[in-house]
Amino acid sequence: MHEKIILPNGVRLLFEEIPHVSSAAVGIWTGSGSRHEPKHLSGISHAIEHMVFKGTQRRTAVQIASEMDAIGGHVNAFTTKECTSYYARALTDHLPRAIDVLTDIFLCARMDPDDWAIERGVILEEIGMYEDTPEDLVTERLFASVFRNCPLGRPILGTAGVLGRISAAQIARYKEEHYRAGSIVAALCGRYEERDKQTLTECFSALPAAPALEAAPASFAPNFTVRRKDIEQNHLCLAWPSLPYNNPDRYAQQVLSNILGGGMSSRLFQEVREGHGLCYSIYSFAAGHEDAGLFGIYTALSRDTEKKALSLITQVVRDFLRDGPVDAELTRAREQVKANVLMGLESVSARMNHLGRNELLLGNVKSMDDVVAAYDAVTHEAVCALAARIFVPERLCFSAVGRVSGASLYREILLS
């Protein structure tokens, strides 16, 4: 069981003690991500994530790294469309130092212009890295295409043109305005002392009260997009609009995804790869956001086999819509999803992330018993009803990267 404290300014603190381990993980989450950004500052949330590690009023970038290395701990961060998270892990004896470093970079980053001139180049290299990763590029282009009229479709990393116009002063001002108390969750999990809880409480009590951020609503429009790139395989992604992350049918959606493309026994893997040898990788996925979501199918294969593979994928979806899952599939999917969730929470870092993410995005953290019960309650009828809601042909979206054909040919294959 975890403990939850809501400070007078709106910051939420969550604690879960695991006394038999030797370490603890601490995370700070803020509900400020790329979808909260205006177009002229696209990528600034991710820029903040980078810049906090460049130094504070008390520490240089070298000192931040050296202090964490000296205690055998680690500190890092990530940015998503919905939020930004900063986290650290250390042995319990060194946890006060890790908390001090983490809260220092979160609350007191200096945002020096000279540092930004250097770090901008690092981010541009990161953008180039994603450009060279077709699996990431194809899904990024999918989001940009179907959410093209709203911030949800913009890349988390931003673009070279926009980043070149953003100043360190703008980054500092944006952080001050958007890292609001009402949008902040701190989570501590593992073996810790009462002093560690008190430190977090004191640090965040000093923030002024402010309401949580609100994002511009998502605006979905089905679309087909292709990007020609001279690579060996064509990377393809089919998708349909699906559930927001807080929809109660999300458990049925995970079971559905597992049956279709969640593992080696899934229908897509068995049909497209094992049955016909048309690809190496194929899987399904669900991407949920506050007010929108996508259910996708990804594969990578040669140009010569893509037409047959796409026909097989659409046939697998049609068969599922017609007949639904068999009992053995439903049972196997439930057990696999539950196992993935439960085994994934066997580290203090994973449990800390579970606490922070669920509190921030959902407003609550279900017990493991409740999560297991939710998956056990998924029925044949619920999966079939959800599949009928998702797989509407007129709402199909598509993205392709590689030595690809025109969008019209893919429309013909998939919608005929």
SVG drawing of the C-alpha trace seen along z (x, -y; Angstrom):
<svg xmlns="http://www.w3.org/2000/svg" viewBox="-21 -36 54 59">
<polyline fill="none" stroke="black" stroke-width="0.4" points="0.0,0.0 1.1,-3.5 0.7,-6.8 -0.6,-9.9 -0.1,-13.5 -1.6,-16.5 0.2,-19.7 -1.7,-23.0 -0.3,-24.3 -1.6,-21.3 1.6,-19.2 1.0,-15.5 3.5,-13.3 3.3,-9.5 5.3,-7.0 5.6,-3.3 7.9,-1.6 9.5,1.7 11.7,2.5 13.4,5.7 15.3,3.9 18.6,1.9 17.7,-1.1 15.0,-3.6 13.8,-5.4 12.5,-8.9 10.7,-10.7 9.3,-14.1 6.5,-14.4 5.1,-17.5 2.0,-17.6 3.8,-19.7 4.6,-18.0 4.8,-18.8 1.1,-19.0 1.0,-22.0 3.3,-24.0 2.4,-26.8 3.6,-26.2 6.3,-28.8 7.9,-27.0 7.5,-23.5 10.1,-21.3 10.7,-23.6 9.5,-21.0 12.2,-18.6 14.7,-21.5 14.0,-22.1 14.6,-18.5 18.1,-18.8 18.9,-22.1 18.2,-21.3 21.2,-18.9 23.5,-21.8 23.8,-23.3 22.0,-24.9 22.8,-27.8 24.7,-25.3 26.1,-22.7 27.8,-22.6 26.9,-19.9 30.1,-18.1 29.2,-18.2 25.7,-16.8 27.2,-13.9 30.1,-13.4 27.9,-13.4 25.6,-10.8 28.5,-8.6 30.2,-9.0 27.3,-7.3 26.7,-4.7 23.4,-6.1 21.9,-7.4 19.7,-10.3 17.8,-10.9 14.7,-12.3 12.3,-12.0 9.6,-14.1 6.3,-12.8 3.4,-14.5 1.6,-14.7 4.3,-15.2 8.0,-15.4 9.6,-13.2 12.9,-13.5 14.0,-10.5 16.9,-9.1 17.8,-5.9 20.4,-5.2 21.2,-3.0 19.2,-3.9 22.3,-5.2 22.9,-7.7 19.3,-8.6 19.5,-12.0 22.2,-13.0 20.2,-11.7 17.1,-13.6 19.1,-16.8 20.5,-16.5 17.2,-15.7 15.2,-18.5 18.0,-21.0 18.0,-20.4 14.1,-20.4 13.7,-23.6 16.9,-25.6 18.2,-25.0 20.1,-28.2 19.4,-28.1 22.6,-29.7 22.7,-31.1 26.1,-29.6 24.9,-26.2 21.9,-26.4 24.1,-27.3 25.8,-23.9 22.9,-21.8 20.8,-22.9 23.4,-21.1 22.9,-18.0 19.2,-18.0 19.7,-18.5 21.8,-15.4 19.0,-13.6 16.5,-14.7 18.9,-13.3 19.1,-10.0 15.3,-9.7 15.4,-10.5 17.7,-7.6 15.4,-5.2 12.6,-4.3 10.5,-2.5 10.3,-5.8 10.0,-8.0 7.0,-6.1 4.9,-6.5 6.0,-10.1 4.8,-10.9 1.5,-9.0 0.8,-11.2 1.8,-14.4 -0.6,-13.3 -3.7,-12.4 -3.4,-15.1 -2.0,-17.7 -4.4,-20.4 -3.4,-20.3 -0.4,-20.2 -0.7,-16.5 0.7,-16.0 3.9,-17.9 7.2,-16.1 8.3,-16.0 11.8,-17.0 10.7,-20.0 12.4,-21.0 15.7,-22.6 14.0,-25.7 12.0,-26.4 14.8,-25.4 17.1,-27.8 14.8,-30.7 14.3,-29.7 16.4,-31.5 17.6,-30.4 15.5,-33.2 12.4,-31.8 13.2,-28.3 13.6,-29.7 10.4,-31.7 8.4,-28.7 9.6,-26.4 8.6,-28.9 5.1,-29.3 4.4,-25.7 6.0,-23.7 3.0,-24.5 2.3,-23.0 -1.1,-21.6 0.7,-19.7 3.5,-18.2 3.6,-14.7 6.6,-13.4 6.9,-9.6 9.3,-7.8 9.5,-4.0 11.8,-1.5 13.6,-1.6 13.8,-5.1 13.8,-7.0 11.3,-9.5 13.9,-12.2 13.6,-11.6 9.8,-12.1 10.3,-15.3 12.9,-16.6 10.5,-16.1 7.7,-17.7 9.8,-20.8 11.1,-21.2 7.7,-21.2 5.8,-23.1 7.8,-26.2 6.2,-26.4 3.3,-28.8 -0.1,-27.4 -1.2,-27.2 -3.7,-25.1 -2.8,-22.3 -2.2,-23.0 -4.9,-22.3 -4.0,-21.0 -5.6,-22.1 -8.1,-19.4 -7.1,-16.7 -8.4,-16.9 -8.3,-13.7 -8.5,-13.4 -7.8,-10.1 -5.0,-10.4 -2.5,-8.3 1.1,-9.6 4.3,-8.2 7.9,-9.2 10.4,-8.0 13.8,-7.0 16.5,-4.9 16.6,-2.0 16.4,1.8 12.9,2.3 9.6,0.5 8.2,-0.4 4.5,-0.4 2.0,-1.5 -1.8,-1.1 -3.9,-2.8 -7.4,-3.6 -8.6,-6.2 -9.0,-4.5 -9.3,-5.1 -7.9,-7.9 -5.7,-6.6 -8.3,-6.9 -11.1,-5.0 -12.4,-2.1 -12.2,0.1 -8.4,-0.2 -8.0,3.3 -10.1,4.8 -8.0,2.9 -4.7,4.4 -6.2,7.9 -7.3,7.2 -3.9,5.9 -2.2,9.0 -4.4,11.4 -3.8,9.6 -0.2,8.7 1.2,9.0 3.6,11.9 4.7,14.9 1.3,16.7 -0.6,13.6 -2.6,13.8 -0.6,11.3 2.7,12.9 1.5,16.4 -0.1,15.4 2.2,12.9 5.6,14.0 5.3,17.7 2.7,18.7 4.0,16.8 7.5,15.6 6.8,12.0 8.4,10.1 10.7,10.3 8.8,7.9 5.1,7.3 3.1,6.2 0.1,4.1 0.1,1.3 -2.2,-1.2 -1.2,-4.8 -3.5,-6.6 -3.6,-10.3 -5.9,-12.5 -8.7,-12.8 -7.6,-10.7 -5.8,-7.5 -4.6,-5.3 -4.6,-1.5 -1.8,-0.6 -0.2,2.3 3.4,2.0 5.6,4.1 8.8,3.8 9.4,5.8 10.6,5.6 8.8,3.7 8.2,7.0 6.2,8.5 4.3,5.5 1.2,5.9 0.6,9.5 1.4,8.6 -1.1,5.7 -3.8,7.9 -3.1,10.6 -3.2,8.0 -6.5,6.6 -7.9,10.2 -6.8,11.0 -8.6,7.9 -11.7,8.8 -11.7,12.3 -11.4,11.0 -14.3,8.7 -16.4,11.5 -15.6,14.2 -13.9,12.6 -11.4,14.4 -11.6,18.1 -11.7,18.9 -8.1,20.1 -6.8,16.9 -8.8,14.8 -7.4,16.8 -3.8,16.7 -4.0,13.0 -5.3,12.1 -2.6,14.2 0.2,12.7 -0.9,9.1 -1.2,9.7 2.2,11.3 3.8,8.4 2.3,5.9 3.1,7.7 6.6,8.8 7.3,5.3 6.6,3.9 9.2,6.0 11.8,3.2 11.6,0.0 12.1,-2.2 9.2,-0.6 7.0,-0.9 7.9,-4.5 7.1,-5.2 3.8,-3.4 2.9,-5.6 3.9,-8.9 2.4,-8.2 -0.9,-6.9 -1.4,-9.7 -0.5,-12.4 -2.5,-11.1 -5.3,-9.2 -5.6,-10.9 -5.3,-7.6 -3.2,-4.5 -5.0,-1.1 -3.8,1.7 -2.3,4.7 -5.3,6.7 -7.6,4.2 -5.5,4.3 -5.6,8.1 -9.3,8.1 -9.8,5.6 -8.1,7.9 -9.9,10.9 -13.2,9.1 -12.5,8.7 -15.1,10.8 -15.4,12.1 -18.3,9.7 -16.3,6.7 -13.4,7.4 -15.7,7.9 -17.6,4.7 -14.4,2.8 -13.0,4.2 -16.2,3.1 -15.7,-0.4 -12.1,-0.6 -11.8,1.1 -14.0,-1.2 -12.6,-1.2 -13.4,-4.8 -11.3,-5.8 -8.2,-3.9 -4.9,-5.8 -1.6,-4.8 2.0,-5.8 4.9,-4.3 8.6,-5.1 11.1,-3.5 11.2,-2.8 7.4,-3.2 4.7,-3.6 2.2,-6.5 -0.5,-6.9 -3.2,-6.1 -1.9,-2.6 -1.9,-1.8 -5.4,-3.1 -6.4,-0.8 -4.8,2.2 -6.2,1.5 -9.7,0.2 -10.7,2.4"/>
</svg>
